Amino acid sequence: MADYLSTALVVLLASCLHSATGFGFSILAVPLLLLLHSPMTAVQINLILAVILSVVMIPRVKADVDFTLLKRLVVSGAIGVPVGMALILYVQPVQLKLAIALLTLAFLIALLVQVRFQRNDSRDAVCGAIAGAFTSAVGMGGVPLLVYFAGVNLPKAVVRATVLAFFVFAYGLALVMQLWNALGIAHVVWFSLSLVPMALLGVACGNWLFSRISQRVFRALIYLILAGNSSFLLWSLRSSW
């Protein structure tokens, strides 16, 4: 029961962040869920709820979606998702979590020193492929997306809407591939569905916050999310060192 209540609280907070930013659910939820569940279960809970939340939110934000960018992300993401599946099947969980934590720290440093990107078709595609791999491997496709979008300084409404639309595809494809590979997802589905009311409550809170945060605060949230993400992952690995 304690694990369930803790998981419900994680889902509430992550859903609020997801609704406010478009990408916060997985980035906050996965490191915390890894403290409560096995890596496979944590990723699967995240995938199921992230798909549901993104579908629920799309009608509200679809007017802000950059469909040209979304198309590039989806096409390249379809290549990245199978790569991530291979990683989760053949790479040790400890090694995978350490790699993600270090990459996230590297992304954060790049943002803090104000690395900027000049957008083009190729870079959009590379970002989509990396996001696809991150989605299926550890359920955190938002990390490369938020770093890239912060680096090109896209408006927060466009970032939020386009990322949500991409997640419907990427998380959905990752779920289908896990089912196809019989990765024991069936018993997680009902557990995840029981958490939907908490997730929807979080969405309502996040929608209220979104209209009240500035572009500057939005960017500060990105830094905090990345720092917290990498810190929790490294902390969870302490017993493996």
C-alpha positions in Angstrom: 0.0 0.0 0.0 2.8 2.4 0.8 4.4 1.8 -2.6 1.0 2.5 -4.2 0.5 5.7 -2.4 4.0 6.9 -3.1 3.5 6.0 -6.8 0.2 7.9 -6.8 1.9 11.0 -5.4 4.7 10.8 -8.0 2.0 10.5 -10.8 0.2 13.6 -9.4 3.3 15.8 -9.4 4.6 14.5 -12.7 1.3 15.0 -14.4 1.1 18.6 -13.2 4.6 19.3 -14.6 3.7 17.4 -17.8 0.6 19.6 -18.3 2.5 22.8 -17.6 5.5 22.1 -19.8 4.6 19.3 -22.2 7.5 17.1 -21.4 7.8 16.9 -17.6 6.0 13.7 -16.8 8.7 11.2 -17.7 11.6 13.3 -16.7 10.2 13.6 -13.2 8.4 10.3 -12.9 10.9 7.8 -14.2 13.7 8.6 -11.6 11.2 8.5 -8.8 9.5 5.4 -10.0 12.9 3.7 -10.3 13.1 4.0 -6.5 9.8 2.2 -6.1 9.7 -0.4 -8.9 12.0 -2.4 -11.1 13.4 -0.6 -14.2 11.1 -2.5 -16.6 7.9 -1.8 -14.5 8.9 1.9 -13.9 9.3 2.4 -17.7 6.0 0.6 -18.5 4.0 2.6 -16.0 5.5 5.8 -17.4 4.7 4.8 -21.0 1.1 3.9 -20.3 0.3 7.1 -18.4 2.3 9.4 -20.7 0.3 8.2 -23.7 -3.0 8.7 -21.9 -2.1 12.2 -20.7 -0.8 13.3 -24.1 -3.9 12.1 -25.8 -6.1 13.9 -23.2 -4.1 17.2 -23.6 -3.7 17.3 -27.5 -7.2 18.8 -28.2 -6.3 21.7 -26.0 -2.9 22.5 -27.6 -3.2 21.3 -31.2 -3.4 24.9 -32.6 0.2 25.5 -31.4 1.7 22.3 -32.9 4.5 22.9 -35.5 3.4 20.2 -37.9 6.5 20.5 -40.1 8.8 19.9 -37.2 6.5 17.2 -35.8 6.7 15.2 -39.1 10.5 15.2 -38.9 10.5 14.1 -35.3 8.0 11.3 -35.9 9.9 9.9 -39.0 13.2 9.9 -37.2 11.7 8.8 -33.9 10.4 5.6 -35.6 14.0 4.7 -36.2 15.1 5.5 -32.7 12.5 3.6 -30.8 13.7 0.1 -32.0 17.3 1.1 -31.0 16.0 1.9 -27.5 14.2 -1.4 -27.3 17.5 -3.2 -28.1 19.2 -1.2 -25.3 16.6 -2.2 -22.7 16.8 -5.8 -23.7 20.6 -6.2 -23.9 22.2 -3.6 -21.7 22.3 -4.0 -17.9 19.9 -1.6 -16.1 22.6 -0.1 -13.9 24.7 0.8 -17.0 21.7 2.2 -18.7 20.7 4.4 -15.8 24.2 5.6 -15.3 24.5 6.5 -19.0 21.2 8.4 -18.9 22.2 10.3 -15.7 25.6 11.4 -17.2 24.0 12.4 -20.5 21.4 14.4 -18.7 24.1 16.2 -16.7 25.9 16.9 -20.0 22.7 18.4 -21.5 22.2 20.5 -18.4 25.8 21.9 -18.6 25.2 22.7 -22.3 22.2 24.7 -21.4 23.9 26.5 -18.5 26.7 27.7 -20.7 24.1 28.8 -23.1 24.9 26.5 -26.0 22.7 27.5 -28.9 21.7 25.5 -31.9 20.8 26.6 -35.4 17.8 24.6 -36.4 17.8 22.7 -39.7 16.1 19.5 -41.1 19.1 17.2 -40.2 19.3 18.4 -36.6 15.5 18.1 -36.1 15.8 14.5 -37.4 18.7 13.6 -35.2 16.9 15.0 -32.2 13.8 12.9 -33.0 15.9 9.7 -33.4 17.6 10.3 -30.0 14.3 11.1 -28.4 12.8 7.9 -29.8 15.6 5.8 -28.4 15.3 7.5 -25.0 11.6 6.9 -25.0 11.7 3.1 -25.5 14.9 2.5 -23.4 14.1 4.5 -20.3 10.8 6.3 -21.0 12.5 9.8 -21.0 12.2 11.0 -24.6 11.6 14.6 -23.3 15.3 15.0 -22.2 16.9 15.5 -25.7 13.8 17.3 -26.9 13.8 19.9 -24.2 17.6 20.5 -24.5 17.3 21.0 -28.3 14.2 23.2 -28.1 15.8 25.3 -25.4 18.9 25.7 -27.5 16.9 27.0 -30.4 14.7 29.1 -28.1 11.3 28.0 -29.5 8.3 29.6 -27.8 7.0 27.7 -24.9 3.5 27.1 -26.4 5.1 25.5 -29.6 7.4 23.4 -27.5 4.6 22.1 -25.3 2.2 21.3 -28.1 4.7 19.7 -30.5 6.3 17.6 -27.8 2.9 16.3 -26.6 2.0 15.4 -30.2 5.3 13.6 -30.6 4.8 11.6 -27.4 1.5 10.2 -28.6 3.4 8.6 -31.4 6.7 7.7 -29.6 5.2 6.3 -26.4 2.5 4.5 -28.3 5.0 2.8 -30.6 7.2 1.9 -27.6 4.2 0.3 -25.9 3.3 -1.7 -29.0 6.9 -3.0 -29.3 7.0 -4.0 -25.6 3.7 -6.0 -26.1 5.1 -7.5 -29.3 8.2 -8.6 -27.4 6.1 -10.0 -24.5 7.9 -7.9 -21.9 5.5 -8.7 -19.2 3.4 -5.5 -19.6 0.0 -7.0 -19.0 0.1 -7.0 -15.2 1.3 -3.4 -15.2 -1.7 -2.1 -17.3 -4.3 -2.4 -14.6 -2.0 -0.9 -12.0 -1.3 2.1 -14.3 -5.0 2.6 -15.1 -5.9 2.8 -11.4 -3.6 5.8 -11.3 -5.4 7.7 -14.1 -7.6 9.8 -11.7 -4.5 11.2 -10.0 -2.9 11.9 -13.4 -6.0 13.8 -14.6 -6.0 15.9 -11.4 -2.3 16.7 -12.1 -3.2 17.8 -15.6 -5.8 20.2 -14.3 -3.3 21.7 -11.9 -0.7 22.0 -14.7 -3.1 23.7 -17.1 -3.7 26.3 -14.4 0.0 26.8 -13.9 0.8 27.1 -17.7 -1.1 30.3 -18.1 0.7 31.9 -15.2 4.4 31.1 -15.9 6.6 33.3 -18.1 9.1 32.1 -20.7 11.8 32.8 -18.2 10.2 30.7 -15.5 9.6 28.0 -18.2 13.3 27.9 -19.0 14.2 27.8 -15.3 11.9 24.8 -14.9 13.9 23.0 -17.6 17.1 23.5 -15.6 15.5 22.3 -12.4 14.0 19.2 -14.1 17.3 18.2 -15.7 19.3 18.7 -12.4 16.7 16.7 -10.4 16.5 14.0 -12.9 20.3 13.3 -13.0 20.6 13.6 -9.3 17.9 11.1 -8.5 19.3 8.6 -11.0 22.8 8.9 -9.6 21.4 8.6 -6.0 19.5 5.4 -7.0 22.8 3.9 -8.2 24.7 4.5 -5.0 24.5 0.9 -3.8 26.0 -0.3 -7.1 29.2 1.5 -6.7 
